[in-house]
Amino acid sequence: MRLPLMALLAKGPAHGYELKTALEKLFGAAYPQPNIGQIYVTLARLEKSGLIRGEDVTQSGRPNKRIYELTDAGQEAVAAWFDEPSSEPRVRDEFFMKLALAPATGLADQVSLINKQRRHYLNLMRAMSRLAAGEDRDNTIAQLLIEGATLHLQADLDWLERCQEELE
């Protein structure tokens, strides 16, 4: 959460609720709704670490709001984040651990595990299809997020087929 918030602050100063709204607008329903409490906790931590700075702004008839902006160190952190490739291959996949350990335990059958996982992925794909149909077609980022999740699910289904071929 911290780096996406900082990336939003690279556009300009904002308060916590504006950042929450910006995340929701950018990702649409495809991304879990950010928790405003988590956003404010994250902003406080970022400020304490010197990556952002906040300034209280007086509002008439309303409580003061705190506007945040990136510091130079924050700008460098966001630039470094964009410069790094994202995540590694999923070698610590929980399902694969179950599949690998099942024969030794005698508590689960590998093919049954594969079939159960396949049903789960198919249900997720149907959910992605419903999400795509309900999402604003003009929100390219949300549509791409849904498409990416769907393609990952299809790859997982293909991999399950490969596992079943090898293990039967």
Number of C-alpha atoms within 10 A of each C-alpha: 10 15 15 13 21 24 18 19 21 17 10 12 18 20 20 21 14 13 22 20 13 15 18 17 13 15 20 21 17 21 13 10 13 14 9 14 11 14 19 17 13 17 23 16 14 21 18 12 12 14 21 22 19 20 13 12 12 11 9 7 6 7 10 12 16 16 16 23 22 27 18 12 13 23 18 13 17 22 13 11 14 12 9 8 8 8 6 7 7 8 8 9 10 10 12 16 11 16 19 12 14 15 12 8 10 8 9 14 13 19 16 12 17 20 14 11 16 19 12 13 18 15 12 15 19 12 14 19 15 11 17 20 11 11 18 13 11 8 13 14 15 23 21 14 17 24 16 12 16 21 13 14 19 15 12 15 19 13 13 19 15 11 16 16 10 8 10 7
